[in-house]
Amino acid sequence: MRSGYPPLVIKNEHRQDYYQALQNADNGDLTKLLQLCHEQMEQSLQTMLNVIRDTNRPY
């Protein structure tokens, strides 16, 4: 959670994509890894926002 970023969570359904992206990165192509990390970071941030909104909701 350095620099205010949430942990990057790679869900099981994206595991094979992650492994492929790592393999591509090992071969010098970071494109898929960066794309996957970007998408998963957006998901993590959206989850955090949803939690914050739900905790601020009056019951």
N, C-alpha and C positions, 0 to 999 in steps of 0.2 A: 504494500500500500504506500510505496514511496511516491512522493510528489503528488499525493492526493488521488492516485489512480487505484481503482479496486483491483483485486486479484483477477487474473485472466483465467477463466474456467473454460476448458475444452470439454464439452459434453461427449458422452459415449457415442452419440450418433455422428459426431464429427471426428472421431478418432482416426479413421483411415485417411480422411482428408488431411489431418494434422501430420500423420506419418509421411504421407506423400509430399506435403509441403516442406517438411524437414529434410527429406531426401533431396528435393529440388534445391533447397538452400545449401545443402552440403556440396551440390554441384555448381553453386554460384548464382542460382536464380532465386532471389528472395521474394519475388512477386506474390506467389501463392501463400507463403507464410505470412507476409505482411497483410495481405487481404483477409486471411482467416483470423489473424490477431485483431485486426480492425473490426471485423464483424462481431467477434466474440466480446470485445471490449464494449462495443455499443450495446450488446445484450446485457452485459454486467451493469453498465450504467443505467440502462432502462429498468432493470430489476431494482437497483438501489433507489431510483426515483419513485417507483411504485411503492416500495416499502415506506419511504418518507411520506408520500402522499397519504397512505393508509394510516400511518401513525398520527398524522395531523388532522384526520377526519373526526369531527365530533360524533359521539355515539349517543 
